[in-house]
Amino acid sequence: MAGSGFTIFATGDQLSGTSYGYNFLLGFMSRAKTVCLEFHSSYEILDFVQVASDHLGRLAGLDDEALHWVGVAVRESVINAIKHGNAGDEGKYVRVEFTPLNSHTPSGIAIRVRDEGAGFDPDKIPDPLAPENMLKSSGRGIFIIRNFMDEMVLQRAPEGGMEVVMVKRVTATQTDSDSRSSLPGE
């Protein structure tokens, strides 16, 4: 997608074209490949990231409730990467990686969101539940992500910038209900 500032690739293989459907993503996810989105710091891409997150989460076996919470966490982490990490600089990139956990039990999805910012010390994030922070209009994003995901690590990325790595696992009830249903479009 030359000139758009947006790239989709899977485990390093550059893809061509502008539209990738459900069957395309299913092929990569079923082979335990990572699907990556890389784009300039722009809020305009949020809806696309949300659609990709929903589709890839469903392929990983998540139910509607889990998909909702993953969507909120992914959206919040991308907003943080754009706003705080890259300081709204459209010349900087945000990278989002979705990797299925089908070799793990229970299965699910790991999501990595990385920015190109200077970074910060995660231990110095104020507690949003402290009385002095209760009425502030910001500062709850990381708290929300920690509570919606099964695992969450916030750290400096080896490539530079900050990254949040999140995991959402399929619960036993999700696995039971998935065995009675089929994939969309079947």
Order of alpha helices (4+ residues) and beta strands (2+ residues): beta-beta-alpha-beta-alpha-alpha-beta-beta-alpha-beta-beta-alpha
